[in-house]
């Protein structure tokens, strides 16, 4: 097989099955109460992250279930 065709086949038929998480470091981007500090100049107040981005490790399954449960568990923070 032609190397260029082989590379194109690989590029078209492979991908990642990982769900993004850990992109918003707890303690760096958000505080322990999940607040995002320093966004008041953007006319945004009370911004709180309650999704997989604050999780420090990968989730071993689909992230939707984790996110739904995490949001339910942290809903009292928003009140």
FENTAPE-V215195 format. One record per backbone hydrogen bond with DSSP energy under -0.5 kcal/mol. NH is the residue of the N-H (numbers start at 1). CO is the residue of the C=O. Records with the same first field share a line. If there is no record, write none. Layout:
NH: CO + CO
This chain:
6: 2
7: 3
8: 4
9: 5
10: 6
11: 7
12: 8
13: 9
14: 10
22: 52
24: 53
27: 30
28: 25
29: 25
30: 25
31: 35
34: 31
36: 47
37: 29 + 35
39: 36
42: 39
43: 40
44: 39
49: 34
50: 48
54: 51
55: 52
65: 62
66: 62
67: 63
68: 64
69: 65
70: 66
71: 67
72: 68
73: 69
74: 70
75: 71 + 72
77: 74
78: 74 + 75
79: 76
